Amino acid sequence: MATVNPTKHLTNLNEWRRLGEAAIFPPESRLELINGEILEMAPIGFNHAGHVIRLLNFFAPLIANKALLNVQNPLQLGDLSEPEPDFMLLKPHADFYSSRHPNADDVLLLVEVADSSLSFDQNQKLRLYALHGIPEYWLLNLNDACLEVYRKPNGEVYAEKATLRAGDTITLSQLNEISLHIADIL
């Protein structure tokens, strides 16, 4: 008798959305589809939530008519991934993405806020975002009080990485009229 090893059942976006429509998961579930796997994300803590609010309040007056703010909403990356990044600046869209989820081509800036998810965001999420060509990925590293900036996606990595701290400033690569002091978002 031949040996048969169990294999993972990878879920695609169509199946993922049908599971959501069928209310298979409890409403309070924090789930993301990453490379075909349904992953349960850690609950959002106070510090994490406060930094997302800080990003919103900082960027809102700076982006009028230049970009759309998007917080913890789905981003379609191919047929097997639909993460919910903490914060994104998106290209303007006439219907504000009410007819489809944004995809990588729509992203001007993507930010993950990380404390308990730091390793996952520095590895799996970084590879996912680079592979799909997200032009600028920021990892707001709450554990080390710094901002990790990744630019120029190249395969599953970014060609440029910088680690910035409270005394530093940065200019967005896709919206170069916007600069900020890192202390404003840390």
Secondary structure, DSSP 8 states (H G I E B T S, - for coil): ------------HHHHHHHHHTT-S-TT--EEEETTEEEE-----HHHHHHHHHHHHHHGGG-TTT-EEE-S---BBTTTBB---SEEEE---TTTTSSS--BGGGEEEEEEEESTTHHHIIIIIHHHHHHTT-SEEEEEETTTTEEEEEEEEETTEEEEEEEE-TT-EEE-SSSTT-EEEGGGT-
